[in-house]
Amino acid sequence: MIFVVILTCSFAPSNTKNIKMESNMVGGKIAEARKRMNISQAQLAQRLFISPQAVGKWERGESLPDIITLIRLAEIVGVDLNYFSEGFTSVAGEMVSPEAQAGEKPEAKPSRREKPVWDMSRGNWVDADFSGLKELHEKFGSSNMQRCLFVGSDLSGLLLKANQVVRCDFTGSELRGSHLKSSHMVHNQFVKCNLSDAEFTESHIALCNFSGADFTAAVIQSCSLVKNTVTQAIWNRTAFIGSDLIDTVFEGTLEDCSFENCSFARVKFQNSTLLNTFFKNINLKKVRFIDCKADRLTYAFLKSGKADLSGVILIPSM
């Protein structure tokens, strides 16, 4: 990539002046993209899981983000990495190549009468009402979504990537096969949602209500889940991988589920039946099991994790 080459060259010890010029150029483009999204330095820092001071230093040209942070930054503000190189500028949020800047007209494309598929990414959606919409398969990447209503909507196959989702209501919606990635989701309602085959990856999900939600065959990977309500949720073939579960109470039946390389803090399984449920590389000493039942295989997994089995009854083999 052009930008990687620029970074490599600009860090040469004898090129101090070029480093400063490069930092100022990149900082200006970060500030431009951030302001276009209408978010503050603190809000951008929160999505990147860094301090607001770091963003301020970038925009003032005092430092440069590392390449991993830069890739995530590009995703959040909705640009290509080339945007941060000197040969590209941005107009109305779109990338413009040097040829286009020189006045060369792009080749005309034939018009089509097909129904357009709207990309609703990089939007500032506040108090918007999308309730009852059907076949809403559009992308909502890198968006600020606050107090939006999606009640009873069809959001199956939806991509929610690098979003800030706060106090939105998805009650009764279809989210099957959706992918929620690298998002910050707090105080949202997912009551009785169909989340079957959904993927949650690299997201912070806190204080959300998943009561009665269907997590059949859902995958929750590299996520932080804090104080979410999961009363009467359906857990069948649900996979938790490398995730942190904090202040969570599991009830009802968990069948063919797996918890692999996860960490538990103040987690309870209460009035639960655990069937063919897999626990791998987990210390279960601090997990509480209250009035639970487990089949022989699951019981063995719990025992190997040093769980307190006083609250677990072994289900006799048939």
WONORZI-V312888 format. One record per pair of residues at least 12 apart in sequence whose ideal C-beta (glycine too) atoms are under 6 Angstrom apart, sorted by the first residue. I is the first residue (numbers start at 1). GAP is how many residues later the second one is. D is the distance in whole Angstrom. If there is no record, write none. Layout:
# WONORZI-V312888
i/gap/d
I/GAP/D
I/GAP/D
This chain:
# WONORZI-V312888
i/gap/d
1/80/5
2/80/6
2/83/5
3/78/5
3/81/5
3/82/5
6/79/6
10/12/4
23/38/4
23/41/6
24/37/4
26/38/6
26/58/5
27/31/5
27/32/5
27/34/4
29/55/5
30/28/5
30/29/6
31/28/4
33/44/4
33/46/6
36/57/6
38/86/5
41/14/4
41/15/6
47/29/5
75/87/5
76/66/5
76/86/5
78/43/6
78/44/4
78/64/5
80/15/5
118/20/5
119/20/5
120/18/5
120/20/5
121/18/5
121/20/4
121/21/5
122/20/5
123/20/5
124/20/5
125/18/6
125/20/5
125/23/5
126/20/5
127/20/5
128/20/5
129/20/5
130/20/5
130/23/6
131/18/5
131/20/4
132/20/5
133/20/5
134/20/5
135/19/5
136/17/6
136/18/6
136/19/6
137/20/5
139/20/5
140/20/5
141/20/4
141/21/6
142/20/5
143/20/5
144/20/5
145/18/6
145/20/5
145/23/6
146/20/5
147/20/5
148/20/5
149/20/5
150/20/5
150/23/5
151/18/6
151/20/5
152/20/5
153/20/5
154/20/5
155/18/5
155/20/5
156/18/5
156/20/5
156/21/5
157/20/5
158/20/4
159/20/5
160/20/5
160/23/6
161/20/5
161/21/6
162/20/5
163/20/4
164/20/5
165/18/6
165/20/4
165/23/6
166/20/5
167/20/5
168/20/5
169/20/4
170/20/5
170/23/6
171/18/5
171/20/5
172/20/5
173/20/5
174/20/5
175/18/5
175/20/5
175/23/6
176/18/5
176/20/5
176/21/5
177/20/5
178/20/5
179/20/5
180/20/5
180/23/6
181/20/5
182/20/5
183/20/5
184/20/5
185/20/5
186/20/5
186/21/6
187/20/5
188/20/5
189/20/5
190/20/5
190/23/5
191/18/6
191/20/5
191/21/6
192/20/4
193/20/5
194/20/5
195/18/5
195/19/6
195/20/5
195/23/5
196/18/5
196/20/4
196/21/6
197/20/5
198/20/5
199/20/5
200/20/5
200/23/5
201/20/5
201/21/6
202/20/5
203/20/5
204/20/5
205/20/5
206/20/4
207/20/5
208/20/5
209/20/5
210/18/6
210/20/5
210/23/5
211/18/6
211/20/5
211/21/6
212/20/5
213/20/5
214/20/4
215/18/6
215/20/6
215/23/5
216/18/6
216/20/5
217/20/5
218/20/5
219/20/5
220/20/5
220/23/5
221/20/4
222/20/5
223/20/5
224/20/5
225/20/5
226/20/5
227/20/4
235/19/4
235/22/5
236/19/5
237/19/5
238/19/5
239/19/5
240/19/5
240/22/5
241/19/5
242/19/5
243/19/5
244/19/5
245/19/5
245/22/5
246/19/5
247/19/5
248/19/5
249/19/5
249/21/6
250/19/5
250/22/6
251/19/6
251/20/5
251/21/6
253/20/5
254/20/5
254/23/5
255/20/4
256/20/5
257/20/5
258/20/4
259/20/5
260/20/5
261/20/5
262/20/6
264/23/5
267/20/5
268/20/4
269/20/5
269/23/5
270/20/4
271/20/5
272/20/5
273/20/5
274/20/4
274/24/5
275/20/5
276/21/6
277/21/5
279/22/4
279/26/5
282/23/5
284/21/4
284/23/4
285/21/5
289/22/4
289/23/5
290/21/5
292/19/6
292/20/5
293/20/5
293/22/5
294/18/5
295/20/5
296/21/6
299/15/5
